[in-house]
Amino acid sequence: MKGLEKLIYGILSDRKKKLLVIILTAIAFFLSLLMFPSKLVLAKMLPGKSDNTFSVYIDTPTGSSIEQTNAVSQCVIDILKDEKEVMNLELFLGQGIPLDYAGLVKGAGMKMTENVAEISVNLTDKHSRKEPSFLMTQRLRPIVKEKCLPVVKGTNIKFVEQPAGPPTLASIVLEVHGENMDEVRKISVKAANILSETQGLVDIDIMMDDIYDKYELIPDKEKVARSGLSVEQVNNILYLAFEGMVIAHKNSKDTPDQIPMFLVLQKESKTLNGSSERELQSKLSSLNLMNMKGMMVPLSEVVTIRKVKSSPMIMHKDLSRMVNVIAETDMVSQVYPLLDARDKMLEAFSKDYEIEKAGFTTYMFDLYLTDKKTGEKFLLRWDGEMKVSLDTFRDLGGAFIAALILIFLLLVIYYKSFAISGIILLGSFLSLIGVIVGHWAANLFTSETFFLTATSLIGFIALMGISSRNSLLLIDFAKSLMECHGMDKREAIAVATATRAKPIALTAVAIILGSALLASDPVFGGLGVALISGTVAAVFVSLIFVPVLMHNAKAMDFHLTHCDRGNNISITK
């Protein structure tokens, strides 16, 4: 370690060299921070999770028939079944997948309409599969949409993966609140169009029912009575003609419950040739009921057709009417597309609305809209995994600041010096350079984006204690040399650095080897990389930058004092 001692002594003896070390360290720190706005390093709560299953949600336009939904579903199945990694598929037509982890949060269990379907896709074991599930969905999404969306115009197909962390409705959720639902719908459609044009966002959907025209068939009780029929007869024939119904039950020794017998007309018989009122009237004219006198009565004589608007689903949150606009991210962080989309919304909505931005609160990205003509107020609130990510980083940032304060207070109590405590804390904080650069380097060797995640921040917080320990070794040893051996401050710092370099390096090697197994983990890889690269940076900072600060600090001017023999330190030159 004589070479390191001479190097440190030479740096401390030359004012220009000391200034150069400080400047280079400051430049390295600020350049590492610039990797965030330049997008060389991207932040995300958790990376994609490779699982043995994923789901495909199919939403045909509101009011579509089960046959149309099935046609789109079969198109998707035909593409997926050709994948060699797909073991089996299961189609849930007209309903959601039962007891699905992601579906429980997304409300799939409540789906019971003809225009929805969900496909459960089971893959080979992830440990024996080269392609992770999140990359498979990314590859298949454009192929499936290109071929299957044209089957029924207005269809929405979404690929849903099992969440790596806390389950949310979607990666990005925009809640549009307001009392005027017609205006809320217009804002939601405009916001969805902006999200669809934002790079990095896929599977955009508006969680509201389309309002469409429908026909109600109302039995005319007076005409029914005069025709010698009953209302029950008319209702039964209507259900049989268009829906089908259970007419009897069958018992079986192999089944504990009764088996319902369902009667329905053939597809050709119950299908209308068009969607006009005339076609429906013609259909009713072809259906006849026999009255008590044995005469055949056409249904069109006793049933009134009324054209009405459909009743859409009503959604509330915190006693406020709302509509959700959702979007998923395509292997990018949620924050960057959100900021791009938010800027576009500010420009688009400013023509018709007065916009007020939320302050620095929990919902700091929210926008408050006031209609310039009517004065009606609306709220655009961002939620989903994006908000969970921001909350997580905020909480971890608070934990990091708390750790800094506690370490600083303990050091002040121990050294009775703010300057020495600041040196130790600054040296520990600079390990952030290694954490950021390490993620940038790891991204160069991975096929997918290597994000700075919540686990990465946990690793950085853990590094604070390790980095502080390195600086403590140097300061205490240099202090002992100056007080007990009367060494000059420059020489004491150089000797202390060279002497303590070996235990610092051995500690760093142990941490690096122990964290190497975590680096390849899809979820905790950020923790492993943070510990490895941050430890390397902490070693260089402790052995080069901290000695320069120690030499410049007047608080390090210790003088020869009486030392107990047991505390004497033997230095061999």
C-alpha positions in Angstrom: 0.0 0.0 0.0 3.1 2.3 -0.2 2.0 3.4 -3.7 -1.4 4.5 -2.4 0.2 6.3 0.5 2.5 8.2 -1.9 -0.4 9.0 -4.2 -2.6 10.4 -1.4 0.4 12.3 0.1 1.2 13.8 -3.3 -2.4 14.9 -3.8 -2.6 16.5 -0.4 0.7 18.3 -1.0 -0.5 20.0 -4.1 -3.4 22.5 -4.0 -4.1 22.1 -7.7 -4.4 18.4 -7.4 -6.8 18.7 -4.4 -8.9 21.1 -6.4 -8.9 18.8 -9.4 -10.2 15.9 -7.3 -13.0 18.0 -5.9 -14.0 19.3 -9.4 -13.9 15.9 -11.0 -16.0 14.4 -8.3 -18.5 17.2 -8.6 -18.6 16.8 -12.4 -19.1 13.0 -12.0 -22.0 13.6 -9.6 -23.8 16.1 -11.8 -23.3 14.1 -15.0 -24.8 11.0 -13.2 -27.9 13.1 -12.2 -28.2 14.3 -15.9 -28.8 10.6 -16.9 -32.4 11.0 -15.7 -33.6 13.9 -17.8 -31.5 12.6 -20.8 -33.3 9.2 -20.3 -30.1 7.2 -20.2 -31.4 5.8 -17.0 -35.2 5.3 -16.6 -37.0 5.1 -13.3 -39.9 2.7 -12.6 -41.3 1.1 -9.5 -40.7 -2.5 -10.6 -39.6 -4.0 -13.9 -41.7 -6.5 -15.9 -42.4 -9.8 -14.2 -41.9 -13.0 -16.1 -44.8 -15.4 -15.2 -46.3 -18.6 -16.5 -49.6 -17.0 -17.6 -51.1 -13.9 -19.0 -54.6 -12.9 -20.1 -56.2 -11.3 -23.2 -59.2 -9.0 -22.6 -61.5 -8.6 -25.6 -64.1 -5.8 -25.6 -66.3 -5.5 -28.7 -68.5 -2.4 -29.1 -71.3 -2.1 -26.5 -74.3 -3.9 -27.9 -72.4 -6.4 -29.9 -73.7 -9.9 -30.1 -72.0 -13.0 -28.5 -71.3 -14.2 -32.1 -69.3 -11.1 -32.9 -67.4 -11.4 -29.7 -66.7 -15.0 -30.4 -65.4 -14.3 -33.9 -62.8 -11.9 -32.5 -61.9 -14.3 -29.7 -61.3 -17.2 -32.2 -59.1 -14.9 -34.3 -56.9 -14.2 -31.2 -56.8 -17.9 -30.3 -55.7 -18.9 -33.8 -52.7 -16.7 -33.5 -51.8 -17.7 -29.9 -52.1 -21.4 -30.4 -49.3 -21.3 -33.0 -46.8 -20.1 -30.3 -44.7 -23.1 -29.2 -44.4 -21.7 -25.6 -48.2 -21.7 -25.2 -49.3 -24.9 -23.4 -53.1 -24.3 -23.4 -55.7 -21.6 -23.8 -59.1 -21.2 -22.1 -61.8 -18.9 -23.4 -64.4 -17.2 -21.1 -67.0 -15.9 -23.5 -69.4 -13.3 -22.1 -67.7 -13.2 -18.7 -64.4 -12.6 -16.9 -61.8 -15.1 -15.8 -62.7 -16.3 -12.3 -60.3 -15.8 -9.4 -57.6 -14.2 -11.4 -55.1 -12.0 -9.4 -55.1 -9.2 -11.9 -58.8 -9.6 -12.7 -59.8 -9.1 -9.1 -58.4 -5.6 -9.2 -59.6 -4.8 -12.7 -63.1 -5.9 -12.0 -63.1 -8.8 -14.5 -65.2 -10.9 -12.1 -68.2 -8.6 -12.7 -68.2 -8.9 -16.5 -71.4 -10.6 -17.6 -72.3 -9.1 -21.0 -72.2 -10.4 -24.6 -69.6 -7.9 -25.8 -66.8 -9.1 -23.5 -64.5 -12.1 -23.5 -61.3 -13.1 -21.7 -58.7 -15.6 -22.7 -56.4 -17.3 -20.1 -53.0 -18.2 -21.7 -50.9 -20.8 -19.9 -47.2 -20.9 -20.8 -44.3 -23.3 -20.3 -42.3 -22.9 -17.1 -40.5 -19.6 -17.0 -37.3 -21.2 -15.8 -37.1 -23.3 -19.0 -38.3 -20.5 -21.3 -35.9 -18.1 -23.0 -38.5 -15.4 -23.7 -40.0 -13.8 -20.6 -43.8 -13.4 -20.6 -43.6 -9.5 -20.6 -41.5 -9.6 -23.8 -43.9 -12.2 -25.4 -46.9 -9.9 -24.8 -45.0 -7.0 -26.2 -44.2 -9.0 -29.4 -47.6 -10.5 -29.8 -49.7 -7.3 -29.1 -49.2 -5.6 -32.5 -49.6 -8.9 -34.4 -52.9 -9.8 -32.7 -54.3 -6.2 -33.0 -53.4 -6.0 -36.7 -55.3 -9.2 -37.6 -58.2 -9.2 -35.1 -59.3 -5.6 -34.6 -60.8 -5.4 -38.1 -63.0 -8.4 -37.5 -65.5 -6.2 -35.6 -65.0 -2.4 -36.0 -64.4 -0.7 -32.7 -63.1 -3.7 -30.8 -60.5 -3.2 -28.0 -57.9 -6.0 -27.2 -55.7 -5.7 -24.2 -52.9 -7.9 -23.0 -52.9 -8.2 -19.2 -50.0 -9.6 -17.2 -49.8 -10.6 -13.6 -48.5 -7.6 -11.6 -44.9 -7.6 -10.3 -45.9 -5.4 -7.4 -49.1 -4.0 -5.9 -51.9 -4.7 -8.4 -53.6 -1.6 -9.9 -56.3 -1.0 -12.5 -53.7 -0.1 -15.1 -50.2 1.4 -15.5 -51.7 4.8 -16.1 -55.3 5.7 -15.0 -56.9 9.1 -15.8 -60.0 9.7 -13.7 -62.3 12.3 -15.3 -64.7 13.7 -12.6 -67.7 15.9 -13.2 -71.5 16.1 -12.8 -72.3 16.8 -16.5 -71.7 13.2 -17.9 -72.1 14.3 -21.5 -69.2 16.7 -21.1 -67.2 14.1 -19.1 -67.6 11.7 -22.0 -66.3 14.3 -24.4 -63.3 15.0 -22.2 -62.6 11.3 -21.8 -62.6 10.7 -25.5 -60.3 13.6 -26.1 -57.9 12.4 -23.4 -57.9 8.9 -24.8 -57.0 10.2 -28.2 -54.1 12.1 -26.7 -52.9 9.0 -24.8 -53.1 6.9 -28.0 -50.8 9.4 -29.7 -48.3 9.3 -26.9 -45.2 7.2 -27.5 -44.8 4.2 -25.2 -48.5 3.8 -24.3 -50.6 0.9 -25.5 -54.0 -0.7 -24.8 -55.8 2.6 -24.3 -59.4 2.1 -23.2 -62.3 4.2 -21.9 -64.1 2.4 -19.1 -67.6 3.5 -20.0 -70.4 2.0 -22.0 -71.3 3.5 -25.4 -74.8 5.0 -25.5 -76.7 3.3 -28.4 -80.2 3.0 -29.6 -82.2 -0.1 -28.6 -85.7 -1.4 -28.9 -88.0 -2.3 -26.1 -90.8 -4.9 -26.7 -93.7 -4.0 -24.5 -96.8 -6.3 -24.4 -100.0 -4.2 -24.8 -102.1 -5.7 -21.9 -105.4 -4.5 -23.4 -104.7 -6.0 -26.8 -103.4 -9.2 -25.2 -106.6 -9.6 -23.3 -108.8 -8.9 -26.3 -106.8 -11.5 -28.4 -107.5 -14.2 -25.8 -103.8 -14.5 -24.8 -102.0 -14.0 -21.5 -99.0 -11.7 -20.8 -97.1 -14.7 -19.6 -97.5 -16.4 -23.0 -96.3 -13.3 -24.9 -93.3 -12.9 -22.6 -92.3 -16.6 -22.9 -92.4 -16.5 -26.7 -90.3 -13.3 -26.8 -87.7 -14.9 -24.6 -87.7 -18.1 -26.7 -87.4 -16.1 -29.9 -84.5 -13.8 -29.0 -82.7 -15.2 -25.9 -83.9 -18.7 -25.1 -85.0 -19.9 -21.6 -85.0 -22.9 -19.3 -88.2 -24.9 -19.9 -87.6 -28.0 -17.7 -85.1 -29.8 -15.5 -83.6 -33.3 -15.8 -82.4 -35.5 -12.9 -79.2 -37.6 -13.2 -77.6 -40.0 -10.8 -74.2 -38.6 -11.8 -75.1 -35.0 -10.9 -76.3 -33.9 -7.4 -78.2 -30.9 -8.9 -80.9 -30.8 -11.5 -79.8 -30.3 -15.0 -81.6 -27.4 -16.7 -83.0 -27.9 -20.2 -82.5 -24.8 -22.3 -84.7 -24.2 -25.3 -83.7 -21.6 -28.0 -84.5 -21.1 -31.7 -82.0 -21.9 -34.4 -79.5 -19.2 -35.2 -81.0 -18.6 -38.6 -84.5 -18.2 -37.0 -83.6 -15.7 -34.3 -81.2 -13.6 -36.3 -82.5 -10.4 -37.8 -81.4 -9.3 -41.2 -80.9 -5.7 -40.1 -81.1 -3.4 -37.1 -84.0 -1.3 -38.2 -87.4 -1.2 -36.6 -88.9 -2.5 -39.8 -86.8 -5.7 -39.6 -87.9 -6.2 -36.0 -91.6 -5.6 -36.9 -91.2 -8.2 -39.7 -89.7 -10.7 -37.2 -92.6 -10.3 -34.8 -95.1 -10.8 -37.6 -93.6 -14.2 -38.3 -94.1 -15.3 -34.7 -97.7 -16.5 -33.9 -99.4 -17.6 -30.7 -102.5 -19.7 -30.5 -105.2 -18.2 -28.3 -107.9 -20.0 -26.3 -110.2 -20.2 -29.4 -107.5 -21.9 -31.5 -106.8 -18.9 -33.6 -103.2 -17.8 -34.4 -102.3 -14.3 -33.3 -99.2 -12.6 -34.7 -97.0 -11.1 -32.0 -96.8 -7.8 -33.9 -100.5 -7.3 -33.1 -100.1 -7.4 -29.3 -96.5 -6.0 -28.8 -95.5 -2.4 -29.0 -92.0 -1.5 -30.2 -90.4 1.5 -28.5 -87.0 3.0 -29.5 -84.9 4.1 -26.4 -81.4 5.0 -25.5 -79.3 2.4 -23.6 -78.6 2.9 -19.9 -74.8 3.2 -19.4 -72.9 2.0 -16.3 -72.5 4.6 -13.6 -69.2 4.9 -11.8 -68.5 6.8 -8.6 -65.4 7.5 -6.5 -65.5 9.5 -3.3 -69.2 10.4 -4.1 -68.2 11.9 -7.4 -69.3 10.8 -10.9 -66.3 9.7 -13.0 -65.0 7.9 -16.0 -61.7 6.0 -16.1 -59.4 6.3 -19.1 -56.7 3.6 -18.8 -53.4 2.9 -20.6 -50.5 0.4 -20.3 -46.9 1.1 -20.9 -44.9 -0.7 -23.5 -41.6 -1.5 -21.7 -41.1 2.1 -20.6 -41.5 3.9 -17.3 -44.9 5.4 -16.5 -43.7 8.9 -15.6 -42.3 10.0 -19.0 -45.4 9.2 -21.2 -47.5 10.8 -18.5 -45.6 14.0 -18.6 -45.8 14.1 -22.4 -49.5 13.4 -22.4 -50.2 15.9 -19.7 -48.4 18.7 -21.7 -50.5 17.8 -24.7 -53.7 17.9 -22.6 -52.8 21.3 -21.3 -52.5 22.6 -24.8 -55.6 20.8 -26.1 -58.0 21.7 -23.2 -56.8 25.3 -22.8 -59.0 26.4 -25.8 -62.3 25.5 -24.1 -61.4 25.4 -20.4 -59.6 27.4 -17.8 -56.9 25.1 -16.4 -55.6 25.1 -12.8 -52.7 22.9 -11.9 -52.6 21.1 -8.5 -49.9 22.2 -6.1 -47.1 20.0 -4.7 -49.5 17.5 -3.1 -50.2 13.8 -3.2 -52.0 14.5 -6.5 -49.5 17.0 -7.9 -50.2 16.1 -11.6 -54.0 16.7 -11.4 -55.7 19.3 -13.6 -58.8 21.3 -12.6 -60.9 22.4 -15.6 -63.5 25.1 -15.7 -65.7 25.5 -18.8 -65.2 29.0 -20.1 -68.9 29.2 -21.3 -70.9 27.4 -18.6 -68.5 27.6 -15.6 -68.9 23.8 -15.0 -65.9 22.3 -13.2 -64.1 19.0 -14.0 -61.2 17.2 -12.5 -58.5 15.2 -14.3 -56.9 12.9 -11.6 -54.0 10.6 -12.4 -53.9 7.2 -10.7 -52.8 3.6 -11.3 -49.3 2.1 -11.1 -47.9 5.5 -11.9 -49.2 7.0 -8.7 -48.1 3.9 -6.7 -44.6 4.5 -8.2 -44.5 8.1 -7.2 -45.8 7.4 -3.7 -43.2 4.7 -3.3 -40.3 6.8 -4.5 -41.6 9.7 -2.3 -41.7 7.4 0.8 -38.3 5.9 0.0 -36.9 9.4 -0.5 -38.3 10.3 2.9 -36.7 7.3 4.4 -33.4 8.2 2.8 -33.6 11.8 4.2 -34.5 10.4 7.6 -31.5 8.0 7.5 -29.2 11.0 6.6 -30.4 13.0 9.5 -30.1 10.2 12.0 -26.6 9.4 10.8 -25.6 13.0 10.9 -26.9 13.5 14.5 -25.1 10.4 15.7 -21.9 11.5 14.1 -22.2 15.0 15.6 -22.7 13.4 19.1 -19.7 11.2 18.6 -17.2 13.7 17.0 -18.7 16.9 18.5 -18.0 18.5 15.1 -20.4 19.4 12.3 -17.6 19.6 9.8 -16.3 16.0 10.3 -19.9 14.7 10.3 -20.6 16.5 7.1 -17.5 15.0 5.5 -18.7 11.5 6.3 -22.2 12.2 5.1 -21.1 13.7 1.9 -18.8 10.8 1.2 -21.7 8.4 1.8 -24.1 10.4 -0.5 -21.7 10.3 -3.4 -22.1 6.6 -3.7 -25.2 7.6 -5.7 -22.8 8.1 -8.6 -22.1 4.4 -8.7 -25.7 3.5 -8.3 -26.8 5.5 -11.4 -23.8 4.7 -13.6 -24.2 1.0 -12.6 -27.8 1.0 -13.9 -26.7 2.6 -17.1 -24.0 0.0 -17.6 -26.4 -2.9 -16.7 -28.8 -1.5 -19.4 -26.1 -2.0 -22.0 -26.0 -5.8 -21.4 -29.7 -6.6 -21.1 -32.2 -7.2 -23.9 -34.9 -5.2 -22.1 -34.7 -1.8 -20.3 -32.9 -2.0 -17.0 -34.9 0.4 -14.8 -33.9 2.2 -11.6 -36.5 0.6 -9.4 -37.8 0.8 -5.8 -35.4 -2.0 -4.9 -32.6 0.1 -6.3 -33.4 2.9 -3.8 -33.5 0.3 -1.0 -30.0 -0.7 -1.9 -28.8 2.9 -2.0 -30.2 3.5 1.5 -28.4 0.4 2.7 -25.2 1.7 1.2 -25.3 4.8 3.4 -24.2 2.8 6.5 -21.5 0.9 4.6 -20.1 4.1 3.1 -20.2 5.9 6.4 -18.2 3.1 8.0 -15.4 3.6 5.4 -15.0 7.3 6.2 -15.2 6.5 10.0 -12.2 4.1 9.7 -10.1 6.8 8.0 -11.0 9.6 10.3 -10.5 7.7 13.6 -7.2 6.2 12.4 -5.9 9.5 11.3 -7.0 11.1 14.5 -5.2 8.4 16.5 -2.0 8.9 14.5 -2.0 12.6 15.1 -2.9 12.5 18.8 -0.8 9.5 19.9 2.2 9.7 17.4 2.3 13.4 16.7 2.2 12.9 13.0 1.6 15.8 10.6 -2.0 15.9 9.4 -1.1 15.3 5.8 1.1 12.3 6.6 -1.4 10.9 9.1 -4.2 11.0 6.5 -2.0 9.4 3.8 -0.9 6.6 6.2 -4.5 6.0 7.5 -5.8 5.8 3.9 -3.1 3.3 2.8 -3.5 1.2 6.0 -7.3 1.1 5.9 -7.5 0.5 2.2 -7.2 -3.3 2.5 -10.1 -3.8 5.0 -12.2 -1.4 3.0 -11.5 -3.3 -0.2 -12.1 -6.7 1.5 -15.5 -5.4 2.8 -16.3 -4.2 -0.7 -15.4 -7.5 -2.3 -17.6 -9.4 0.2 -20.6 -7.1 -0.6 -20.1 -7.4 -4.3 -19.9 -11.2 -4.2 -22.9 -11.4 -1.9 -24.9 -9.1 -4.2 -23.9 -10.8 -7.5 -26.7 -13.4 -7.2 -29.3 -10.7 -6.9 -28.2 -8.8 -10.0 -29.8 -11.4 -12.4 -33.1 -11.5 -10.6 -35.9 -9.8 -12.6 -37.4 -8.0 -9.6 -34.5 -7.6 -7.2 -31.8 -7.0 -9.9 -31.9 -3.3 -9.1 -31.0 -4.0 -5.5 -28.0 -6.1 -6.6 -26.7 -3.6 -9.1 -27.1 -0.7 -6.6 -25.1 -2.6 -4.0 -22.4 -3.6 -6.4 -21.9 -0.4 -8.3 -22.5 1.8 -5.3 -19.9 -0.1 -3.2 -17.3 0.4 -6.0 -18.0 4.1 -6.1 -18.0 4.3 -2.2 -14.5 2.7 -2.2 -13.0 5.3 -4.6 -14.8 8.2 -2.8 -13.5 7.0 0.6 -9.9 6.5 -0.5 -9.5 9.7 -2.7 -12.2 12.3 -2.2 -12.7 12.0 1.6 -9.0 12.4 2.4 -9.0 15.7 0.5 -11.9 16.9 2.5 -10.2 15.7 5.7 -7.1 17.7 4.9 -9.0 20.9 4.2 -11.1 20.6 7.4 -9.8 22.6 10.4 -11.7 20.2 12.6 -9.1 17.6 11.7 -6.3 19.6 13.4 -5.6 17.3 16.3 -2.5 17.7 18.5 -0.3 15.3 20.4 -1.9 14.2 23.6 -1.3 11.6 26.3 -2.5 8.2 25.0 -2.9 5.1 27.1 -0.4 2.4 26.2 -3.3 0.0 25.3 -4.4 2.5 22.6 -1.0 3.1 21.1 -0.8 2.2 17.4 2.4 0.8 15.9 3.2 2.1 12.5 6.1 0.5 10.5 7.6 2.6 7.8 
